[in-house]
Amino acid sequence: MEVDGEVLEELQTLRRAVARLEAERDCAALLARYGYYVDHGRREEWVNLFTEDGVFENVLYYGDDIVNSDPDLWRLTRFVGRDQLREMISAPVNAKIVGHAQHHVGGPPATFRLIDDSNAVMVSYSVVYIKENPDMPVVQYQNHAMNRWTFRKVDGQWYIAENIRRKMGSADTGSLFEDF
């Protein structure tokens, strides 16, 4: 059967569109697990969402009480590789919010780009809420950020290769969109 060039080109365009939509869906599902695992203390599962050389860069709190935090104890920190990610997610300040936090990560992406069959980038918002007292209906906003997620597909599975997170309102949030 002979296929003319126009039909073949249209088929290739459709295949690229489907691949992009599947990648976006899979990466969004990955981010849903990211928030769920953090909230429920499933640390090892959270760590395994990242590639072996995965990077997490964020403004983190280095005090004991994140709910009533001291602004002077927040600082930009970069974690590289699963060992450092495991150490970060197991820190006492993170352990204190397990069962009291709700991470809204990703949502509809502000933008998503499939670079090739194995690499993608998404820029999105994230919000973290904390419920300090389980008996009270009050929820406290803890973190609102812009994220640049880089994903890598390894052996047919998408992983987070890098998460660069910046607090909303900071001077460098715009840099997360620079090459889109």
Phi and psi in degrees as GROMACS dihedral restraints (atoms count N, CA, C in turn):
[ dihedral_restraints ]
;  ai    aj    ak    al  type     phi  dphi    fc
    3     4     5     6     1   -95.5    20    10
    4     5     6     7     1   132.0    20    10
    6     7     8     9     1  -112.8    20    10
    7     8     9    10     1   128.4    20    10
    9    10    11    12     1   -75.5    20    10
   10    11    12    13     1   161.0    20    10
   12    13    14    15     1   -57.5    20    10
   13    14    15    16     1   -38.1    20    10
   15    16    17    18     1   -66.8    20    10
   16    17    18    19     1   -42.0    20    10
   18    19    20    21     1   -66.7    20    10
   19    20    21    22     1   -42.8    20    10
   21    22    23    24     1   -62.0    20    10
   22    23    24    25     1   -42.1    20    10
   24    25    26    27     1   -63.3    20    10
   25    26    27    28     1   -42.3    20    10
   27    28    29    30     1   -64.0    20    10
   28    29    30    31     1   -40.6    20    10
   30    31    32    33     1   -62.1    20    10
   31    32    33    34     1   -42.8    20    10
   33    34    35    36     1   -64.7    20    10
   34    35    36    37     1   -38.4    20    10
   36    37    38    39     1   -63.3    20    10
   37    38    39    40     1   -43.9    20    10
   39    40    41    42     1   -64.4    20    10
   40    41    42    43     1   -40.7    20    10
   42    43    44    45     1   -62.7    20    10
   43    44    45    46     1   -42.0    20    10
   45    46    47    48     1   -63.9    20    10
   46    47    48    49     1   -40.3    20    10
   48    49    50    51     1   -64.9    20    10
   49    50    51    52     1   -43.1    20    10
   51    52    53    54     1   -65.5    20    10
   52    53    54    55     1   -42.3    20    10
   54    55    56    57     1   -60.8    20    10
   55    56    57    58     1   -40.7    20    10
   57    58    59    60     1   -65.0    20    10
   58    59    60    61     1   -45.3    20    10
   60    61    62    63     1   -64.3    20    10
   61    62    63    64     1   -40.1    20    10
   63    64    65    66     1   -65.3    20    10
   64    65    66    67     1   -41.1    20    10
   66    67    68    69     1   -64.3    20    10
   67    68    69    70     1   -44.3    20    10
   69    70    71    72     1   -61.6    20    10
   70    71    72    73     1   -43.8    20    10
   72    73    74    75     1   -60.7    20    10
   73    74    75    76     1   -47.3    20    10
   75    76    77    78     1   -65.6    20    10
   76    77    78    79     1   -39.6    20    10
   78    79    80    81     1   -69.5    20    10
   79    80    81    82     1   -38.0    20    10
   81    82    83    84     1   -64.7    20    10
   82    83    84    85     1   -38.7    20    10
   84    85    86    87     1   -65.8    20    10
   85    86    87    88     1   -36.8    20    10
   87    88    89    90     1   -60.7    20    10
   88    89    90    91     1   -43.0    20    10
   90    91    92    93     1   -68.6    20    10
   91    92    93    94     1   -32.3    20    10
   93    94    95    96     1   -63.8    20    10
   94    95    96    97     1   -40.8    20    10
   96    97    98    99     1   -66.9    20    10
   97    98    99   100     1   -36.6    20    10
   99   100   101   102     1   -53.5    20    10
  100   101   102   103     1   -53.3    20    10
  102   103   104   105     1   -64.5    20    10
  103   104   105   106     1   -43.7    20    10
  105   106   107   108     1   -61.0    20    10
  106   107   108   109     1   -46.1    20    10
  108   109   110   111     1   -63.8    20    10
  109   110   111   112     1   -40.5    20    10
  111   112   113   114     1   -63.0    20    10
  112   113   114   115     1   -48.0    20    10
  114   115   116   117     1   -63.0    20    10
  115   116   117   118     1   -30.5    20    10
  117   118   119   120     1  -106.2    20    10
  118   119   120   121     1    12.2    20    10
  120   121   122   123     1    69.7    20    10
  121   122   123   124     1    23.3    20    10
  123   124   125   126     1   -89.1    20    10
  124   125   126   127     1    69.0    20    10
  126   127   128   129     1   -62.4    20    10
  127   128   129   130     1   -46.7    20    10
  129   130   131   132     1   -65.8    20    10
  130   131   132   133     1   -38.0    20    10
  132   133   134   135     1   -64.7    20    10
  133   134   135   136     1   -39.4    20    10
  135   136   137   138     1   -61.8    20    10
  136   137   138   139     1   -48.2    20    10
  138   139   140   141     1   -58.0    20    10
  139   140   141   142     1   -40.1    20    10
  141   142   143   144     1   -74.2    20    10
  142   143   144   145     1    -2.6    20    10
  144   145   146   147     1   -75.8    20    10
  145   146   147   148     1   -16.3    20    10
  147   148   149   150     1   -95.5    20    10
  148   149   150   151     1   154.6    20    10
  150   151   152   153     1   -65.6    20    10
  151   152   153   154     1   164.8    20    10
  153   154   155   156     1   -53.7    20    10
  154   155   156   157     1   -36.2    20    10
  156   157   158   159     1  -103.7    20    10
  157   158   159   160     1    22.1    20    10
  159   160   161   162     1   -55.5    20    10
  160   161   162   163     1   150.3    20    10
  162   163   164   165     1  -123.2    20    10
  163   164   165   166     1   137.6    20    10
  165   166   167   168     1  -130.8    20    10
  166   167   168   169     1   117.3    20    10
  168   169   170   171     1  -121.8    20    10
  169   170   171   172     1   123.5    20    10
  171   172   173   174     1  -155.2    20    10
  172   173   174   175     1   159.5    20    10
  174   175   176   177     1   -87.0    20    10
  175   176   177   178     1   112.1    20    10
  177   178   179   180     1  -113.9    20    10
  178   179   180   181     1   158.7    20    10
  180   181   182   183     1   -95.1    20    10
  181   182   183   184     1   132.2    20    10
  183   184   185   186     1  -116.3    20    10
  184   185   186   187     1    54.1    20    10
  186   187   188   189     1  -137.0    20    10
  187   188   189   190     1  -174.2    20    10
  189   190   191   192     1   -91.9    20    10
  190   191   192   193     1   -27.9    20    10
  192   193   194   195     1  -122.2    20    10
  193   194   195   196     1    93.1    20    10
  195   196   197   198     1   -70.2    20    10
  196   197   198   199     1   -28.9    20    10
  198   199   200   201     1   -66.2    20    10
  199   200   201   202     1   -41.2    20    10
  201   202   203   204     1  -111.5    20    10
  202   203   204   205     1    52.5    20    10
  204   205   206   207     1   -69.3    20    10
  205   206   207   208     1   151.7    20    10
  207   208   209   210     1   -93.2    20    10
  208   209   210   211     1   120.5    20    10
  210   211   212   213     1   -55.1    20    10
  211   212   213   214     1   -25.9    20    10
  213   214   215   216     1   -73.1    20    10
  214   215   216   217     1   -12.5    20    10
  216   217   218   219     1  -100.3    20    10
  217   218   219   220     1    13.0    20    10
  219   220   221   222     1   -97.9    20    10
  220   221   222   223     1   135.3    20    10
  222   223   224   225     1  -154.2    20    10
  223   224   225   226     1   152.7    20    10
  225   226   227   228     1   -67.5    20    10
  226   227   228   229     1   129.2    20    10
  228   229   230   231     1  -138.3    20    10
  229   230   231   232     1   142.7    20    10
  231   232   233   234     1  -122.2    20    10
  232   233   234   235     1   124.7    20    10
  234   235   236   237     1  -113.6    20    10
  235   236   237   238     1   132.3    20    10
  237   238   239   240     1  -127.1    20    10
  238   239   240   241     1   127.3    20    10
  240   241   242   243     1    88.1    20    10
  241   242   243   244     1   156.5    20    10
  243   244   245   246     1   -63.6    20    10
  244   245   246   247     1   -31.9    20    10
  246   247   248   249     1   -64.2    20    10
  247   248   249   250     1   -46.0    20    10
  249   250   251   252     1   -68.3    20    10
  250   251   252   253     1   -36.8    20    10
  252   253   254   255     1   -63.0    20    10
  253   254   255   256     1   -42.2    20    10
  255   256   257   258     1   -62.3    20    10
  256   257   258   259     1   -43.2    20    10
  258   259   260   261     1   -62.4    20    10
  259   260   261   262     1   -42.3    20    10
  261   262   263   264     1   -65.4    20    10
  262   263   264   265     1   -48.2    20    10
  264   265   266   267     1   -71.4    20    10
  265   266   267   268     1   -19.7    20    10
  267   268   269   270     1   -92.7    20    10
  268   269   270   271     1    -1.0    20    10
  270   271   272   273     1   -61.1    20    10
  271   272   273   274     1   148.9    20    10
  273   274   275   276     1   -54.0    20    10
  274   275   276   277     1   -37.8    20    10
  276   277   278   279     1   -64.1    20    10
  277   278   279   280     1   -34.3    20    10
  279   280   281   282     1   -75.6    20    10
  280   281   282   283     1   -37.9    20    10
  282   283   284   285     1   -60.9    20    10
  283   284   285   286     1   -32.9    20    10
  285   286   287   288     1   -66.3    20    10
  286   287   288   289     1   -25.1    20    10
  288   289   290   291     1   -95.9    20    10
  289   290   291   292     1    -6.9    20    10
  291   292   293   294     1   -58.7    20    10
  292   293   294   295     1   129.4    20    10
  294   295   296   297     1    83.7    20    10
  295   296   297   298     1    -6.5    20    10
  297   298   299   300     1  -122.1    20    10
  298   299   300   301     1    -1.1    20    10
  300   301   302   303     1  -116.0    20    10
  301   302   303   304     1   155.9    20    10
  303   304   305   306     1  -138.0    20    10
  304   305   306   307     1   111.4    20    10
  306   307   308   309     1   -90.7    20    10
  307   308   309   310     1   126.7    20    10
  309   310   311   312     1  -107.5    20    10
  310   311   312   313     1    99.0    20    10
  312   313   314   315     1  -112.7    20    10
  313   314   315   316     1   131.7    20    10
  315   316   317   318     1    88.5    20    10
  316   317   318   319     1   -85.1    20    10
  318   319   320   321     1    63.0    20    10
  319   320   321   322     1  -159.8    20    10
  321   322   323   324     1   -67.2    20    10
  322   323   324   325     1   126.4    20    10
  324   325   326   327     1   -66.1    20    10
  325   326   327   328     1   144.0    20    10
  327   328   329   330     1   -64.6    20    10
  328   329   330   331     1   -33.8    20    10
  330   331   332   333     1  -162.2    20    10
  331   332   333   334     1   148.4    20    10
  333   334   335   336     1  -139.5    20    10
  334   335   336   337     1   136.4    20    10
  336   337   338   339     1  -136.9    20    10
  337   338   339   340     1   126.7    20    10
  339   340   341   342     1   -88.6    20    10
  340   341   342   343     1   112.0    20    10
  342   343   344   345     1   -74.1    20    10
  343   344   345   346     1   -49.6    20    10
  345   346   347   348     1  -156.5    20    10
  346   347   348   349     1  -168.5    20    10
  348   349   350   351     1   -61.7    20    10
  349   350   351   352     1   -19.3    20    10
  351   352   353   354     1  -124.3    20    10
  352   353   354   355     1     5.9    20    10
  354   355   356   357     1  -141.3    20    10
  355   356   357   358     1   137.0    20    10
  357   358   359   360     1  -146.8    20    10
  358   359   360   361     1   158.6    20    10
  360   361   362   363     1  -135.6    20    10
  361   362   363   364     1   138.9    20    10
  363   364   365   366     1  -135.7    20    10
  364   365   366   367     1   138.8    20    10
  366   367   368   369     1  -115.0    20    10
  367   368   369   370     1   128.5    20    10
  369   370   371   372     1  -151.8    20    10
  370   371   372   373     1   170.6    20    10
  372   373   374   375     1   -89.5    20    10
  373   374   375   376     1   162.5    20    10
  375   376   377   378     1  -145.9    20    10
  376   377   378   379     1   147.3    20    10
  378   379   380   381     1  -135.8    20    10
  379   380   381   382     1   139.5    20    10
  381   382   383   384     1  -122.9    20    10
  382   383   384   385     1   128.9    20    10
  384   385   386   387     1  -112.4    20    10
  385   386   387   388     1   146.6    20    10
  387   388   389   390     1  -124.5    20    10
  388   389   390   391     1   135.0    20    10
  390   391   392   393     1  -113.1    20    10
  391   392   393   394     1    97.4    20    10
  393   394   395   396     1   -65.9    20    10
  394   395   396   397     1   -42.5    20    10
  396   397   398   399     1  -112.2    20    10
  397   398   399   400     1   111.7    20    10
  399   400   401   402     1   -63.8    20    10
  400   401   402   403     1   -17.4    20    10
  402   403   404   405     1   -89.7    20    10
  403   404   405   406     1    -7.0    20    10
  405   406   407   408     1  -108.1    20    10
  406   407   408   409     1   146.3    20    10
  408   409   410   411     1   -81.8    20    10
  409   410   411   412     1    12.1    20    10
  411   412   413   414     1   -90.7    20    10
  412   413   414   415     1   130.1    20    10
  414   415   416   417     1  -118.0    20    10
  415   416   417   418     1   135.4    20    10
  417   418   419   420     1  -107.8    20    10
  418   419   420   421     1   134.0    20    10
  420   421   422   423     1   -69.9    20    10
  421   422   423   424     1   130.9    20    10
  423   424   425   426     1  -114.6    20    10
  424   425   426   427     1   -33.6    20    10
  426   427   428   429     1  -156.8    20    10
  427   428   429   430     1   135.9    20    10
  429   430   431   432     1  -135.5    20    10
  430   431   432   433     1   122.5    20    10
  432   433   434   435     1  -143.3    20    10
  433   434   435   436     1   165.6    20    10
  435   436   437   438     1  -108.1    20    10
  436   437   438   439     1   135.9    20    10
  438   439   440   441     1  -123.3    20    10
  439   440   441   442     1   141.4    20    10
  441   442   443   444     1  -114.9    20    10
  442   443   444   445     1   111.8    20    10
  444   445   446   447     1  -101.2    20    10
  445   446   447   448     1   130.2    20    10
  447   448   449   450     1  -112.4    20    10
  448   449   450   451     1   128.8    20    10
  450   451   452   453     1  -114.4    20    10
  451   452   453   454     1   147.9    20    10
  453   454   455   456     1  -133.3    20    10
  454   455   456   457     1   135.3    20    10
  456   457   458   459     1   -94.7    20    10
  457   458   459   460     1   122.6    20    10
  459   460   461   462     1  -125.3    20    10
  460   461   462   463     1   124.2    20    10
  462   463   464   465     1    49.9    20    10
  463   464   465   466     1    43.2    20    10
  465   466   467   468     1    81.2    20    10
  466   467   468   469     1     1.8    20    10
  468   469   470   471     1  -119.5    20    10
  469   470   471   472     1   134.7    20    10
  471   472   473   474     1   -82.0    20    10
  472   473   474   475     1   139.9    20    10
  474   475   476   477     1  -133.3    20    10
  475   476   477   478     1   161.6    20    10
  477   478   479   480     1   -83.3    20    10
  478   479   480   481     1   120.3    20    10
  480   481   482   483     1   -91.4    20    10
  481   482   483   484     1   -30.6    20    10
  483   484   485   486     1  -160.3    20    10
  484   485   486   487     1   139.2    20    10
  486   487   488   489     1  -128.4    20    10
  487   488   489   490     1   113.6    20    10
  489   490   491   492     1  -105.4    20    10
  490   491   492   493     1   115.5    20    10
  492   493   494   495     1  -117.0    20    10
  493   494   495   496     1   134.1    20    10
  495   496   497   498     1  -129.4    20    10
  496   497   498   499     1   137.7    20    10
  498   499   500   501     1   -61.9    20    10
  499   500   501   502     1   139.5    20    10
  501   502   503   504     1   -60.3    20    10
  502   503   504   505     1   139.0    20    10
  504   505   506   507     1    91.8    20    10
  505   506   507   508     1   -10.9    20    10
  507   508   509   510     1   -76.7    20    10
  508   509   510   511     1   155.5    20    10
  510   511   512   513     1   -63.0    20    10
  511   512   513   514     1   -25.3    20    10
  513   514   515   516     1  -101.5    20    10
  514   515   516   517     1    11.2    20    10
  516   517   518   519     1   -62.2    20    10
  517   518   519   520     1   -35.4    20    10
  519   520   521   522     1   -62.3    20    10
  520   521   522   523     1   -26.0    20    10
  522   523   524   525     1   -66.1    20    10
  523   524   525   526     1   -20.7    20    10
  525   526   527   528     1   -68.4    20    10
  526   527   528   529     1   -19.1    20    10
  528   529   530   531     1  -101.4    20    10
  529   530   531   532     1     2.4    20    10
  531   532   533   534     1   -51.0    20    10
  532   533   534   535     1   -41.5    20    10
  534   535   536   537     1  -104.3    20    10
  535   536   537   538     1    18.6    20    10
